[in-house]
Amino acid sequence: MIGVFDSGYGGLTILRQMRQLLPQYDYLYLGDNARAPYGSHSFEVIYKYTLQAVEELFRRGCPLVILACNTASAKALRTIQERDIPHIDPSRRVLGVIRPTVEAVGPLTHTRHVGLLATAGTVNSGSYSMELRKLWPDIQVTGQACPMWVPLVENYEFDSPGADYFVKKRVEGIMRLDPDIDTLILGCTHYPLLMNKIVKYTPPGVRIVAQGEYVAQSLASYLQRHPDMEARLTQHGTCHYLTTESADKFEQSAALFMHEMVKAEHVELAAGC
Ligand code: DGL
């Protein structure tokens, strides 16, 4: 199975696109809903939680895990790849969502002014600025943390009138910081669920980049370039779900996000495992 991890429901926006592009594979999704949001936690906490999730997905038979969470990708991916995988099992792989997004953004912006809407953890990590500098040094990036957006999604308030206030505040805020922005990266996998509101407050002509399709394309290209990994993936087109919250609660919300019935299993991620 391909393991897909997020702090909560946001990774479902990535999973949906992966299943659309690569429906033949089996997927195992893990949402750490009981401990979401991750955005304002310290590096140590995010790293510990993410490693526990990756180990659980490995234990359940995933040779490949996608961190469908920018905060985990920004704060934990490098350490897990460099320090932990060699000890756990060097034949397994963990990939993130930041690099594929940055690769996609270069050809999309004309003004070369890009905005990043993300959690405080992702913005403050500087991961997007660093990756953009490496690939597209002429691009100027402005970050804006949106601390209320993930709680709105996790609490199923993304369509409520209350959400308008928080979305308007941050979108107008980033456009004030740099009015030349022509491309806004949704650098948090929860944010596509607020898309209607984000579109409403984004000036016309500014492109909104959601990550799902780029991450899915990047996974397809990775599997083409790594036939050894591809051969280890089972292909029955199934999708299973794990959550650290109650399975019932997850099933109800995830079904709305995935537009299909979802069967989930509760899992405990043991501290210090
Ligand atoms: N979906 C996660 C991300 O992409 C949200 C992080 C959080 O839980 O705050 O960053």
Boltz pocket constraint, residues with backbone or C-beta under 6 A from the ligand:
constraints:
  - pocket:
      binder: B
      contacts: [[A, 6], [A, 7], [A, 8], [A, 10], [A, 11], [A, 36], [A, 37], [A, 38], [A, 39], [A, 40], [A, 68], [A, 69], [A, 70], [A, 71], [A, 72], [A, 119], [A, 122], [A, 150], [A, 187], [A, 188], [A, 189], [A, 190]]
      max_distance: 6.0
